[in-house]
Amino acid sequence: MKTILKKFFKSKTSLVDTLPPLRGKVIANCPLNKKTWFGVGGCAEVYVEPADIDDLCRLLQFMPSVPLTILGGGSNVLIRDGGIPGITIHLGKGFHTIKFDGTTIVCDGGVSLMELARAAAKQGVSGFEFLSGIPGTIGGAVRMNAGAHGKCLQDVLTSLMVITGEGEIREIDPNETEMFGYRKCYLPSDWIFVRAVLKGVEGKSANILATMEMYKQQRHNNQPVGVKTAGSTFKNPQGLQAWSLIDKAGFRGYRKGGAMVSDKHTNFLVNLGDATAKDIESLGEEIRQKVWDDFGVELEWEVKKMGIEKE
Ligand SMILES: Cc1cc2nc3c(=O)[nH]c(=O)nc-3n(C[C@H](O)[C@H](O)[C@H](O)COP(=O)(O)OP(=O)(O)OC[C@H]3O[C@@H](n4cnc5c(N)ncnc54)[C@H](O)[C@@H]3O)c2cc1C
């Protein structure tokens, strides 16, 4: 009898009721599709935007033992149709500060890369132009070691503040820790990057803005714009270009359900409007299989797949 009652009460207690009191935003069954660039995916069982670092530490220190997922700007993720079990954390309003000290920038993890690049241009700090066309946040860019035009995040990072999965604050010196690979960061996956110290060089605002404009034009020429996509789907295999392998395998413009291989850039998968996450993932897997069969090359997903499939 006792066991039956225990089971009954356990099933009645939802995860959101087991969280410590927080000052930030907490939403149960929060739809995530509008929070990602692909525009697909189910709900977060619980979605939390902590008010600040203290709130985040409190959550992590007293969090029930459930899976933890971190969502940045949602520009490099494919959230599956069944949603994300456990707690999904997003650094919202409380993580939006940028401070300048000469050519050093202290930037919160929730700041968008475009905001950072524009602020640096205004202050006459050069070195961040390459980030201006990459969507997403500083936190996500550190996790992905995001890069473009021959530079990546590791080239400008001098220090990183993280909150560990247990809610401990740590300062990481990238010169002392083996941190980065190609579109990869080796720090534990449950660490949350809340603040980055970045180093630029003195520059002239007009020149910086001109470079940003040139990069924007290059993107407009080579990539689909204004579509639902997560950018490059697969990493470039050593010495090869993923887009070229996909093109040679015959996928340019190929469709599966509501998903399509962009006819402008074949490493971009696009949601035509009514795609499910399953359409996109199975299109990606079909491409991987064909590229393997045709060229013996294994494509690795750059896009991070999250959550579970719909039953
Ligand atoms: C049109 C388009 C163009 C793109 N062009 C480029 C490009 O030129 N170069 C490039 O490198 N990428 C590019 N991308 C991919 C993407 O913009 C980058 O990977 C970006 O850095 C992801 O940041 P995000 O905040 O959106 O992270 P998300 O997509 O939300 O998450 C990506 C990963 O980072 C983790 N994460 C997010 N925030 C944090 C945090 N605060 N702490 C710890 N982990 C975190 C997530 O858990 C996930 O594993 C492009 C994407 C699009 C849609």
The ligand as a Gaussian input file, in Angstrom:
#p B3LYP/6-31G(d) Opt

LIG

0 1
 C       22.708000      31.592000     -40.815000
 C       23.751000      30.997000     -39.913000
 C       25.093000      31.233000     -40.157000
 C       26.084000      30.692000     -39.323000
 N       27.394000      30.956000     -39.585000
 C       28.353000      30.460000     -38.770000
 C       29.726000      30.747000     -39.008000
 O       30.102000      31.455000     -39.935000
 N       30.643000      30.208000     -38.158000
 C       30.283000      29.425000     -37.099000
 O       31.171000      28.973000     -36.342000
 N       28.977000      29.139000     -36.842000
 C       28.019000      29.634000     -37.647000
 N       26.696000      29.347000     -37.389000
 C       26.348000      28.466000     -36.257000
 C       26.052000      29.210000     -34.926000
 O       25.646000      30.530000     -35.167000
 C       27.258000      29.194000     -33.981000
 O       27.631000      27.871000     -33.672000
 C       26.953000      29.932000     -32.660000
 O       28.148000      30.098000     -31.956000
 C       25.947000      29.203000     -31.768000
 O       25.610000      30.068000     -30.696000
 P       24.190000      30.003000     -29.968000
 O       24.208000      30.973000     -28.849000
 O       23.098000      30.151000     -30.948000
 O       24.215000      28.542000     -29.364000
 P       23.102000      27.396000     -29.466000
 O       22.861000      27.086000     -30.890000
 O       21.930000      27.730000     -28.632000
 O       23.889000      26.191000     -28.778000
 C       25.025000      25.626000     -29.397000
 C       25.796000      24.817000     -28.333000
 O       26.324000      25.723000     -27.355000
 C       25.878000      25.361000     -26.047000
 N       25.698000      26.620000     -25.311000
 C       24.939000      27.686000     -25.664000
 N       25.079000      28.673000     -24.772000
 C       25.946000      28.229000     -23.820000
 C       26.499000      28.778000     -22.628000
 N       26.187000      30.014000     -22.193000
 N       27.353000      28.017000     -21.893000
 C       27.701000      26.768000     -22.306000
 N       27.215000      26.183000     -23.414000
 C       26.349000      26.913000     -24.173000
 C       24.582000      24.589000     -26.259000
 O       24.320000      23.716000     -25.187000
 C       24.906000      23.842000     -27.563000
 O       25.673000      22.701000     -27.274000
 C       25.697000      29.883000     -38.208000
 C       24.337000      29.657000     -37.969000
 C       23.374000      30.203000     -38.791000
 C       21.924000      29.974000     -38.480000

